Amino acid sequence: MYRYNQHELLEWKKYIIELNKQSKDLYIIFNNNSGGDAADNAKQFIEMLSIEYQGLAPRQLDLFSENS
């Protein structure tokens, strides 16, 4: 199991910002583990990058809730 810490995600944030300048589309995937760390890390990274999604179906949003 592995969960990225704040420092590691901030390092990745720098790379992502640079890649985003060079790319039309950018996809970030977190590999999940038995502890379910990928969803939590993805939510944390979304907040760090100030990404806001609109028009997602409630079921899609439920995939990232702590109660699912």
Secondary structure, DSSP 8 states (H G I E B T S, - for coil): -----HHHHHHHHHHHHHHHHH-S---------TT-HHHHHHHHHHHHTT----S--HHHHHTTSTT-
